[in-house]
């Protein structure tokens, strides 16, 4: 069952200072759910590249291990819609066909609220095509309270 997801608030300009990565535009304050705060703490201590998105599909954090893969720190990137952010890597099936968000593990976890795993191709920041394996799962604060997703990935 696919669910609609409200959009992520967009920044109002480039990030010039690291603290701006955590700032939302005026008029869109939203406190993070405790589960997302705890997930961020957990992920920040992992050596496996991992990212977190909220229930709207907004990228809210990725760890230092992921920075090495993405070529930019999270402070430089900041919060943004997951689809916009992942499109930069041109995800493709193993047959080299475009892979839309709804068919990627992160999209399945976000829209269908179930775990998913897939292998596919990306073009990394250094321009090299790489095969990656990605697992994503939904985060629930309670049985019926969906708060976001965790996506773990690694090179194959």
C-alpha positions as protocol buffer text, in pm:
chain_id: "A"
residue {
  index: 1
  type: UNK
  ca { x: 0 y: 0 z: 0 }
}
residue {
  index: 2
  type: UNK
  ca { x: 153 y: 330 z: -108 }
}
residue {
  index: 3
  type: UNK
  ca { x: 99 y: 638 z: 108 }
}
residue {
  index: 4
  type: UNK
  ca { x: 135 y: 1002 z: 16 }
}
residue {
  index: 5
  type: UNK
  ca { x: 413 y: 1184 z: 194 }
}
residue {
  index: 6
  type: UNK
  ca { x: 412 y: 1560 z: 259 }
}
residue {
  index: 7
  type: UNK
  ca { x: 705 y: 1747 z: 112 }
}
residue {
  index: 8
  type: UNK
  ca { x: 1019 y: 1849 z: 298 }
}
residue {
  index: 9
  type: UNK
  ca { x: 1066 y: 2220 z: 366 }
}
residue {
  index: 10
  type: UNK
  ca { x: 1336 y: 2359 z: 144 }
}
residue {
  index: 11
  type: UNK
  ca { x: 1618 y: 2585 z: 252 }
}
residue {
  index: 12
  type: UNK
  ca { x: 1603 y: 2948 z: 150 }
}
residue {
  index: 13
  type: UNK
  ca { x: 1952 y: 2968 z: 4 }
}
residue {
  index: 14
  type: UNK
  ca { x: 2294 y: 2806 z: 25 }
}
residue {
  index: 15
  type: UNK
  ca { x: 2445 y: 2689 z: 351 }
}
residue {
  index: 16
  type: UNK
  ca { x: 2728 y: 2924 z: 444 }
}
residue {
  index: 17
  type: UNK
  ca { x: 2779 y: 2821 z: 806 }
}
residue {
  index: 18
  type: UNK
  ca { x: 2764 y: 2463 z: 945 }
}
residue {
  index: 19
  type: UNK
  ca { x: 2487 y: 2554 z: 1191 }
}
residue {
  index: 20
  type: UNK
  ca { x: 2260 y: 2644 z: 898 }
}
residue {
  index: 21
  type: UNK
  ca { x: 2230 y: 2277 z: 806 }
}
residue {
  index: 22
  type: UNK
  ca { x: 2004 y: 2238 z: 1107 }
}
residue {
  index: 23
  type: UNK
  ca { x: 1795 y: 2550 z: 1047 }
}
residue {
  index: 24
  type: UNK
  ca { x: 1457 y: 2538 z: 874 }
}
residue {
  index: 25
  type: UNK
  ca { x: 1311 y: 2835 z: 683 }
}
residue {
  index: 26
  type: UNK
  ca { x: 1112 y: 3085 z: 886 }
}
residue {
  index: 27
  type: UNK
  ca { x: 757 y: 2966 z: 939 }
}
residue {
  index: 28
  type: UNK
  ca { x: 833 y: 2593 z: 924 }
}
residue {
  index: 29
  type: UNK
  ca { x: 955 y: 2500 z: 1271 }
}
residue {
  index: 30
  type: UNK
  ca { x: 925 y: 2132 z: 1341 }
}
residue {
  index: 31
  type: UNK
  ca { x: 1073 y: 1953 z: 1636 }
}
residue {
  index: 32
  type: UNK
  ca { x: 1230 y: 1615 z: 1558 }
}
residue {
  index: 33
  type: UNK
  ca { x: 1064 y: 1310 z: 1708 }
}
residue {
  index: 34
  type: UNK
  ca { x: 1260 y: 1147 z: 1990 }
}
residue {
  index: 35
  type: UNK
  ca { x: 1296 y: 828 z: 1784 }
}
residue {
  index: 36
  type: UNK
  ca { x: 1473 y: 1028 z: 1510 }
}
residue {
  index: 37
  type: UNK
  ca { x: 1700 y: 1193 z: 1766 }
}
residue {
  index: 38
  type: UNK
  ca { x: 1795 y: 854 z: 1909 }
}
residue {
  index: 39
  type: UNK
  ca { x: 1841 y: 709 z: 1560 }
}
residue {
  index: 40
  type: UNK
  ca { x: 2075 y: 995 z: 1473 }
}
residue {
  index: 41
  type: UNK
  ca { x: 2280 y: 930 z: 1787 }
}
residue {
  index: 42
  type: UNK
  ca { x: 2301 y: 559 z: 1701 }
}
residue {
  index: 43
  type: UNK
  ca { x: 2392 y: 623 z: 1335 }
}
residue {
  index: 44
  type: UNK
  ca { x: 2657 y: 878 z: 1429 }
}
residue {
  index: 45
  type: UNK
  ca { x: 2847 y: 597 z: 1603 }
}
residue {
  index: 46
  type: UNK
  ca { x: 2837 y: 351 z: 1312 }
}
residue {
  index: 47
  type: UNK
  ca { x: 3122 y: 286 z: 1070 }
}
residue {
  index: 48
  type: UNK
  ca { x: 2867 y: 178 z: 807 }
}
residue {
  index: 49
  type: UNK
  ca { x: 2737 y: 452 z: 573 }
}
residue {
  index: 50
  type: UNK
  ca { x: 2385 y: 527 z: 693 }
}
residue {
  index: 51
  type: UNK
  ca { x: 2128 y: 801 z: 640 }
}
residue {
  index: 52
  type: UNK
  ca { x: 1802 y: 899 z: 809 }
}
residue {
  index: 53
  type: UNK
  ca { x: 1496 y: 1061 z: 654 }
}
residue {
  index: 54
  type: UNK
  ca { x: 1183 y: 1176 z: 835 }
}
residue {
  index: 55
  type: UNK
  ca { x: 822 y: 1078 z: 764 }
}
residue {
  index: 56
  type: UNK
  ca { x: 802 y: 1342 z: 487 }
}
residue {
  index: 57
  type: UNK
  ca { x: 1096 y: 1196 z: 298 }
}
residue {
  index: 58
  type: UNK
  ca { x: 1329 y: 1474 z: 406 }
}
residue {
  index: 59
  type: UNK
  ca { x: 1694 y: 1376 z: 446 }
}
residue {
  index: 60
  type: UNK
  ca { x: 1768 y: 1478 z: 805 }
}
residue {
  index: 61
  type: UNK
  ca { x: 2110 y: 1324 z: 865 }
}
residue {
  index: 62
  type: UNK
  ca { x: 2386 y: 1104 z: 733 }
}
residue {
  index: 63
  type: UNK
  ca { x: 2689 y: 986 z: 925 }
}
residue {
  index: 64
  type: UNK
  ca { x: 3061 y: 1043 z: 876 }
}
residue {
  index: 65
  type: UNK
  ca { x: 3101 y: 707 z: 701 }
}
residue {
  index: 66
  type: UNK
  ca { x: 2848 y: 824 z: 443 }
}
residue {
  index: 67
  type: UNK
  ca { x: 3037 y: 1151 z: 395 }
}
residue {
  index: 68
  type: UNK
  ca { x: 3327 y: 955 z: 246 }
}
residue {
  index: 69
  type: UNK
  ca { x: 3091 y: 803 z: -11 }
}
residue {
  index: 70
  type: UNK
  ca { x: 2899 y: 1122 z: -90 }
}
residue {
  index: 71
  type: UNK
  ca { x: 3199 y: 1352 z: -96 }
}
residue {
  index: 72
  type: UNK
  ca { x: 3032 y: 1620 z: 117 }
}
residue {
  index: 73
  type: UNK
  ca { x: 2961 y: 1659 z: 485 }
}
residue {
  index: 74
  type: UNK
  ca { x: 2604 y: 1666 z: 606 }
}
residue {
  index: 75
  type: UNK
  ca { x: 2664 y: 2022 z: 728 }
}
residue {
  index: 76
  type: UNK
  ca { x: 2737 y: 2121 z: 366 }
}
residue {
  index: 77
  type: UNK
  ca { x: 2431 y: 1945 z: 229 }
}
residue {
  index: 78
  type: UNK
  ca { x: 2170 y: 2004 z: 500 }
}
residue {
  index: 79
  type: UNK
  ca { x: 1812 y: 1886 z: 500 }
}
residue {
  index: 80
  type: UNK
  ca { x: 1647 y: 1836 z: 164 }
}
residue {
  index: 81
  type: UNK
  ca { x: 1393 y: 1607 z: -3 }
}
residue {
  index: 82
  type: UNK
  ca { x: 1536 y: 1255 z: -26 }
}
residue {
  index: 83
  type: UNK
  ca { x: 1434 y: 1223 z: -391 }
}
residue {
  index: 84
  type: UNK
  ca { x: 1623 y: 1541 z: -485 }
}
residue {
  index: 85
  type: UNK
  ca { x: 1931 y: 1434 z: -296 }
}
residue {
  index: 86
  type: UNK
  ca { x: 1948 y: 1076 z: -426 }
}
residue {
  index: 87
  type: UNK
  ca { x: 1879 y: 1182 z: -787 }
}
residue {
  index: 88
  type: UNK
  ca { x: 2232 y: 1331 z: -789 }
}
residue {
  index: 89
  type: UNK
  ca { x: 2370 y: 977 z: -794 }
}
residue {
  index: 90
  type: UNK
  ca { x: 2165 y: 869 z: -1097 }
}
residue {
  index: 91
  type: UNK
  ca { x: 2049 y: 535 z: -948 }
}
residue {
  index: 92
  type: UNK
  ca { x: 2003 y: 262 z: -1208 }
}
residue {
  index: 93
  type: UNK
  ca { x: 1902 y: -102 z: -1206 }
}
residue {
  index: 94
  type: UNK
  ca { x: 2166 y: -366 z: -1270 }
}
residue {
  index: 95
  type: UNK
  ca { x: 2036 y: -357 z: -1629 }
}
residue {
  index: 96
  type: UNK
  ca { x: 2120 y: 19 z: -1634 }
}
residue {
  index: 97
  type: UNK
  ca { x: 1757 y: 138 z: -1643 }
}
residue {
  index: 98
  type: UNK
  ca { x: 1664 y: 447 z: -1435 }
}
residue {
  index: 99
  type: UNK
  ca { x: 1550 y: 350 z: -1086 }
}
residue {
  index: 100
  type: UNK
  ca { x: 1281 y: 586 z: -950 }
}
residue {
  index: 101
  type: UNK
  ca { x: 1260 y: 651 z: -575 }
}
residue {
  index: 102
  type: UNK
  ca { x: 940 y: 447 z: -538 }
}
residue {
  index: 103
  type: UNK
  ca { x: 1131 y: 135 z: -653 }
}
residue {
  index: 104
  type: UNK
  ca { x: 1442 y: 196 z: -440 }
}
residue {
  index: 105
  type: UNK
  ca { x: 1465 y: 60 z: -85 }
}
residue {
  index: 106
  type: UNK
  ca { x: 1435 y: 410 z: 67 }
}
residue {
  index: 107
  type: UNK
  ca { x: 1119 y: 480 z: -134 }
}
residue {
  index: 108
  type: UNK
  ca { x: 966 y: 145 z: -40 }
}
residue {
  index: 109
  type: UNK
  ca { x: 1040 y: 201 z: 329 }
}
residue {
  index: 110
  type: UNK
  ca { x: 899 y: 554 z: 307 }
}
residue {
  index: 111
  type: UNK
  ca { x: 585 y: 495 z: 102 }
}
residue {
  index: 112
  type: UNK
  ca { x: 500 y: 133 z: 178 }
}
residue {
  index: 113
  type: UNK
  ca { x: 643 y: 136 z: 531 }
}
residue {
  index: 114
  type: UNK
  ca { x: 821 y: -195 z: 498 }
}
residue {
  index: 115
  type: UNK
  ca { x: 1185 y: -302 z: 484 }
}
residue {
  index: 116
  type: UNK
  ca { x: 1350 y: -349 z: 145 }
}
residue {
  index: 117
  type: UNK
  ca { x: 1689 y: -443 z: 1 }
}
residue {
  index: 118
  type: UNK
  ca { x: 1825 y: -395 z: -349 }
}
residue {
  index: 119
  type: UNK
  ca { x: 2147 y: -388 z: -547 }
}
residue {
  index: 120
  type: UNK
  ca { x: 2183 y: -117 z: -811 }
}
residue {
  index: 121
  type: UNK
  ca { x: 2427 y: 115 z: -985 }
}
residue {
  index: 122
  type: UNK
  ca { x: 2504 y: 474 z: -889 }
}
residue {
  index: 123
  type: UNK
  ca { x: 2742 y: 734 z: -1024 }
}
residue {
  index: 124
  type: UNK
  ca { x: 2936 y: 857 z: -722 }
}
residue {
  index: 125
  type: UNK
  ca { x: 3065 y: 1211 z: -670 }
}
residue {
  index: 126
  type: UNK
  ca { x: 3397 y: 1117 z: -829 }
}
residue {
  index: 127
  type: UNK
  ca { x: 3213 y: 1020 z: -1150 }
}
residue {
  index: 128
  type: UNK
  ca { x: 3278 y: 647 z: -1109 }
}
residue {
  index: 129
  type: UNK
  ca { x: 2992 y: 402 z: -1157 }
}
residue {
  index: 130
  type: UNK
  ca { x: 2960 y: 173 z: -857 }
}
residue {
  index: 131
  type: UNK
  ca { x: 2738 y: -117 z: -768 }
}
residue {
  index: 132
  type: UNK
  ca { x: 2589 y: -66 z: -423 }
}
residue {
  index: 133
  type: UNK
  ca { x: 2366 y: -269 z: -197 }
}
residue {
  index: 134
  type: UNK
  ca { x: 2106 y: -75 z: -1 }
}
residue {
  index: 135
  type: UNK
  ca { x: 1879 y: -180 z: 283 }
}
residue {
  index: 136
  type: UNK
  ca { x: 1613 y: 54 z: 419 }
}
residue {
  index: 137
  type: UNK
  ca { x: 1358 y: 8 z: 693 }
}
residue {
  index: 138
  type: UNK
  ca { x: 1083 y: 222 z: 845 }
}
residue {
  index: 139
  type: UNK
  ca { x: 1103 y: 367 z: 1195 }
}
residue {
  index: 140
  type: UNK
  ca { x: 793 y: 354 z: 1413 }
}
residue {
  index: 141
  type: UNK
  ca { x: 756 y: 524 z: 1750 }
}
residue {
  index: 142
  type: UNK
  ca { x: 446 y: 311 z: 1811 }
}
residue {
  index: 143
  type: UNK
  ca { x: 275 y: 48 z: 1598 }
}
residue {
  index: 144
  type: UNK
  ca { x: 75 y: 313 z: 1411 }
}
residue {
  index: 145
  type: UNK
  ca { x: 317 y: 609 z: 1441 }
}
residue {
  index: 146
  type: UNK
  ca { x: 555 y: 619 z: 1146 }
}
residue {
  index: 147
  type: UNK
  ca { x: 838 y: 870 z: 1204 }
}
residue {
  index: 148
  type: UNK
  ca { x: 1091 y: 805 z: 926 }
}
residue {
  index: 149
  type: UNK
  ca { x: 1336 y: 564 z: 766 }
}
residue {
  index: 150
  type: UNK
  ca { x: 1693 y: 443 z: 805 }
}
residue {
  index: 151
  type: UNK
  ca { x: 1892 y: 355 z: 494 }
}
residue {
  index: 152
  type: UNK
  ca { x: 2217 y: 157 z: 512 }
}
residue {
  index: 153
  type: UNK
  ca { x: 2437 y: 111 z: 208 }
}
residue {
  index: 154
  type: UNK
  ca { x: 2771 y: -29 z: 104 }
}
residue {
  index: 155
  type: UNK
  ca { x: 2968 y: -100 z: -210 }
}
residue {
  index: 156
  type: UNK
  ca { x: 2935 y: -447 z: -355 }
}
